[in-house]
Amino acid sequence: MHFRHLDIGQLPRQRKETGWLEVATQLDGGVCHLPFLYVTGRTAGPTLVVTAAVHGNEYEGVETIPRVFQQIEPERLQGTLVMVPVCNVPAYEAATRNSPIDGLNLARVFPGDAHGTITQRIAYFITEKLLKPADFFIDLHSGGMTAKIPTLIGYIHSDDELGKRSQAAAKAFGAPVLWAHPPPVPPGRSLSAATDLSVPSLYTEARGGGYARLDDVSCFTTGVLNVMKHLNMLDGEPQPRLMTHYLIGDGNMDTVISTPAAGYFRADVALLDEVNAGQRLGTVVDPFGEVVAEITTERAGVVIMLRRVHPVHVGDGLAHVTGRLE
């Protein structure tokens, strides 16, 4: 089934179907399609939108979404579940973070542009056709190829109704690490688009590395089902995993601790280690093993990200330290 003009509000009730969303034309005359899965319950209720592979080399969500789909039957559902397991199809086909067509990062161009490049058009389609009619939104990410990040659920932390709804759902999701981000939200993200539309939202991270660990897929699958129970779309109570860390910080991975020198990076710390201001996090060495840079942190906190790939160029991100909320 192909959807040229998607209207979530007009999807027939009590259905469980898959299909393709027609997003934009391509140079060869073809059409860029996004895979689409939806389940509608017998009765009206919340609309939950779940997306994955906004970055083409992050695979946990690609596995999670079909697993969620297989477990939901229309007779058990109240409301509508809409999921796109691969948002950035060009990048996914090339196994890259950014689109090989226009070089853009889909997670930095929301809300998109109807007349822009392919990446901007995908962002525009997701914003207009998926986010606008949503009552809740979950975007499944991981560390990709170059970054290691612990399995976590993140949300926009604010005292307004939007923040409270997001926080409650994040706790229901039940990842080991909960990461709260005070506003403002950096622009261009799917969550910034959702926030601008007053749609409560969550996102995930995991270790990534070009491989989806089954434990992360299981965590994300259970997490989505937990949120559906929290939203009263499914019967039952959420069964969250034990939370080990409740952290707070801006979450902006574009402004992390970077290297002033090229070479080979070796970390001295591990993910979720507690570090002090001024502590050495690792070193960059030249091909002869001589240290060309010591990497330190200006702030105390918890290590939330470490570079996975050893070779580094000047300006490459190496680590990120965030604070504790509790």
Buried (B, 14 or more C-beta within 10 A) or exposed (E): EEBEEBEBEEBEEEEBEEBBBBBBEEEEEEBBBBBBBBBBBEEEBBBBBBBBBBBBBBBBBBBBBBBBBEBBEBEBBBBBBBBBBBBBBBBBEBEBBBBEBBEBBBBBBBBBEEEBBBBBBBBBBBBBBBBBBBBBBBBBBBBBBBBBBBBBBBBBBBEEEBBEBBBBBBBBBBBBBBBBBBBEBBEBBBBBBBBBBEBBBBBBBBBBBBEBBEEBBBBBBBBBBBBBBBBEBBEEEBEBBEBEBBBBBBBEBEEBBBBEBBBBBEBEBEBBBEBEEEBEBBBBBEEEEEEBBEBBBEBBBBBBBBBBEEEBEEEBBBBBBBBEEE
